[in-house]
Amino acid sequence: MTTARRDPAARRDTYTPDSLLAVAVTVFNERGYDGTSMEHLSKAAGISKSSIYHHVTGKEELLRRAVSRALDGLFGILDEEPARVGRAMERLEYVTRRMVEVLTGELPYVTLLLRVRGNTDTERWAMERRREFDHQVAALLKAAAADGDVRGDIEVRLATRLVFGMINSIVEWYRPGSGSLTEREVADAVVELVFQGLRKAG
């Protein structure tokens, strides 16, 4: 029995922009963006380079789509009502939990965002947007301190760096579906550790 070879055009049509993006993000995270060529993407996707160009202009467009997905998830948190209304400490706690949820839910995309180094226009844009998000979250912590809800013996800038460091480190060890921890358990642990340490007694 012989197996008919698939028409390359038909194979191309089985790929959607989202499924192609998922493959690209995996390769970028494994090889690094600079170390990834269109040939690497073609082999990983199992389609020709010309088929990839049917969907995108090149690998930088794939990078921009990937980091945009991560950034949209993060900035979307700040538009949610519990992040906008109420006392700064409660808003900060909500934002912290949601950051962990977005990170674990969009792990490959956030991982890529955290690894960009500014070597291309897209990477520099992504880094600037990420700094903007970080500044908005840091402003919440400053507001909580101004409200008197943060322990006075903790320097706010140091606390901000430690909180971001704890959350961002999750991309290095968390593997969804590994059976060790659920996304909810990770979020609960981060919130417990951060706010038991930050919150002023009483």
C-alpha positions as CSV (number, residue, x, y, z in Angstrom):
1,M,0.0,0.0,0.0
2,T,1.4,3.4,-1.0
3,T,0.9,6.6,0.8
4,A,0.0,9.6,-1.3
5,R,2.2,12.6,-0.7
6,R,0.4,15.6,0.7
7,D,0.0,18.6,-1.5
8,P,2.3,21.3,0.0
9,A,-0.5,23.9,-0.5
10,A,-2.9,21.7,1.4
11,R,-0.4,21.3,4.2
12,R,0.1,25.0,4.3
13,D,-3.6,25.5,4.6
14,T,-3.7,23.3,7.7
15,Y,-1.7,25.9,9.5
16,T,-3.4,28.9,11.0
17,P,-1.5,32.1,12.2
18,D,-2.0,30.9,15.8
19,S,-0.7,27.4,15.3
20,L,2.3,28.7,13.3
21,L,2.9,31.2,16.1
22,A,2.9,28.5,18.7
23,V,5.6,26.6,16.8
24,A,7.7,29.7,16.3
25,V,7.5,30.6,20.1
26,T,8.7,27.1,21.0
27,V,11.6,27.4,18.6
28,F,12.5,30.9,19.8
29,N,12.5,29.7,23.4
30,E,14.7,26.7,22.6
31,R,17.2,28.3,20.3
32,G,16.9,32.0,21.2
33,Y,15.5,34.5,18.7
34,D,18.8,35.4,17.3
35,G,19.7,31.8,16.9
36,T,16.6,30.9,15.0
37,S,16.4,31.0,11.2
38,M,13.5,30.7,8.8
39,E,15.0,27.3,8.0
40,H,14.6,26.2,11.7
41,L,11.0,27.4,11.7
42,S,10.3,25.6,8.4
43,K,11.6,22.3,9.8
44,A,9.8,22.6,13.1
45,A,6.5,23.4,11.4
46,G,7.0,20.8,8.7
47,I,6.2,23.2,6.0
48,S,8.2,25.1,3.4
49,K,9.6,28.6,4.0
50,S,7.4,29.9,1.2
51,S,4.3,28.5,3.1
52,I,5.4,30.5,6.2
53,Y,5.7,33.6,4.2
54,H,2.1,33.0,3.1
55,H,1.2,33.9,6.7
56,V,3.8,36.4,7.8
57,T,6.5,38.6,6.4
58,G,9.3,37.0,8.4
59,K,10.4,35.9,11.9
60,E,10.3,39.4,13.3
61,E,6.6,39.5,12.7
62,L,6.2,36.2,14.5
63,L,8.2,37.7,17.4
64,R,6.1,40.8,17.5
65,R,2.9,38.7,17.5
66,A,4.2,36.5,20.3
67,V,5.3,39.3,22.7
68,S,2.2,41.2,21.9
69,R,0.1,38.3,23.1
70,A,2.1,38.3,26.4
71,L,1.9,42.1,26.8
72,D,-1.8,42.2,26.0
73,G,-2.4,39.6,28.7
74,L,-0.5,41.6,31.2
75,F,-1.9,45.1,30.4
76,G,-5.3,43.6,30.3
77,I,-5.0,42.9,34.0
78,L,-4.7,46.7,34.7
79,D,-8.1,47.3,33.0
80,E,-9.9,44.8,35.2
81,E,-12.1,46.4,37.8
82,P,-10.4,45.0,40.9
83,A,-7.1,46.4,39.6
84,R,-8.7,49.9,39.3
85,V,-11.0,50.2,42.3
86,G,-10.3,50.1,46.0
87,R,-7.4,50.5,48.3
88,A,-4.0,50.2,46.7
89,M,-2.9,47.2,48.7
90,E,-5.9,45.1,47.7
91,R,-5.5,46.2,44.1
92,L,-1.8,45.3,44.2
93,E,-2.7,41.8,45.6
94,Y,-5.2,41.3,42.8
95,V,-2.7,42.4,40.2
96,T,0.0,40.1,41.6
97,R,-2.3,37.1,41.5
98,R,-3.4,37.9,38.0
99,M,0.2,38.3,36.9
100,V,1.0,34.8,38.0
101,E,-2.1,33.5,36.3
102,V,-1.2,35.2,33.0
103,L,2.3,34.0,33.2
104,T,1.4,30.4,33.9
105,G,-1.5,30.5,31.4
106,E,0.6,32.0,28.6
107,L,3.9,30.5,29.7
108,P,5.7,30.2,26.3
109,Y,4.8,33.7,25.3
110,V,5.7,35.4,28.6
111,T,8.9,33.4,28.7
112,L,9.9,34.8,25.3
113,L,8.9,38.3,26.4
114,L,11.2,38.1,29.5
115,R,14.1,36.8,27.3
116,V,14.2,39.5,24.6
117,R,17.4,41.5,24.7
118,G,16.8,44.6,22.6
119,N,18.7,43.6,19.4
120,T,15.8,44.4,17.0
121,D,13.2,47.1,16.8
122,T,10.5,44.7,18.0
123,E,12.6,43.6,21.0
124,R,13.2,47.2,22.0
125,W,9.5,48.0,21.6
126,A,8.7,45.0,23.8
127,M,11.2,45.9,26.5
128,E,9.8,49.5,26.6
129,R,6.2,48.2,26.9
130,R,7.3,45.7,29.6
131,R,9.0,48.6,31.6
132,E,5.8,50.6,31.3
133,F,3.8,47.7,32.8
134,D,6.4,47.2,35.6
135,H,6.2,51.0,36.4
136,Q,2.4,50.8,36.8
137,V,2.6,47.9,39.1
138,A,5.4,49.6,41.1
139,A,3.2,52.7,41.4
140,L,0.6,50.6,43.1
141,L,3.2,49.4,45.7
142,K,4.2,53.0,46.3
143,A,0.6,54.0,46.8
144,A,0.1,51.1,49.2
145,A,3.1,52.3,51.2
146,A,1.8,55.9,51.1
147,D,-1.5,54.5,52.6
148,G,0.5,53.1,55.5
149,D,-0.3,49.5,54.5
150,V,3.3,48.4,53.8
151,R,5.8,47.6,56.6
152,G,7.9,50.6,57.3
153,D,11.2,48.6,57.5
154,I,10.9,47.5,53.9
155,E,12.4,49.8,51.2
156,V,9.8,50.1,48.4
157,R,12.2,49.9,45.5
158,L,13.8,46.7,46.9
159,A,10.4,45.2,47.5
160,T,9.3,45.9,44.0
161,R,12.4,44.2,42.5
162,L,11.9,41.2,44.8
163,V,8.3,40.8,43.8
164,F,9.0,41.0,40.1
165,G,12.0,38.7,40.6
166,M,9.8,36.0,42.3
167,I,7.1,36.2,39.7
168,N,9.4,36.3,36.7
169,S,11.5,33.3,38.0
170,I,8.4,31.1,37.5
171,V,9.2,30.8,33.8
172,E,12.4,29.0,34.6
173,W,10.9,26.1,36.6
174,Y,7.1,25.9,36.2
175,R,5.9,23.3,33.7
176,P,2.1,23.0,33.2
177,G,0.7,19.5,33.5
178,S,3.8,18.1,35.2
179,G,1.6,17.0,38.2
180,S,3.6,18.9,40.8
181,L,1.7,22.2,41.2
182,T,-1.4,23.6,39.6
183,E,-1.5,27.2,38.4
184,R,-3.8,28.1,41.3
185,E,-1.4,26.6,43.8
186,V,1.5,28.7,42.3
187,A,-0.6,31.9,42.4
188,D,-1.7,31.2,46.0
189,A,1.9,30.6,47.1
190,V,3.2,33.8,45.5
191,V,0.4,35.9,47.0
192,E,0.9,34.4,50.5
193,L,4.6,34.9,50.5
194,V,4.5,38.4,49.1
195,F,1.7,39.8,51.1
196,Q,2.6,38.1,54.4
197,G,5.9,39.8,54.0
198,L,4.7,43.2,52.8
199,R,1.6,43.9,54.7
200,K,1.8,46.0,57.9
201,A,0.5,44.1,60.9
202,G,-2.9,45.2,62.0
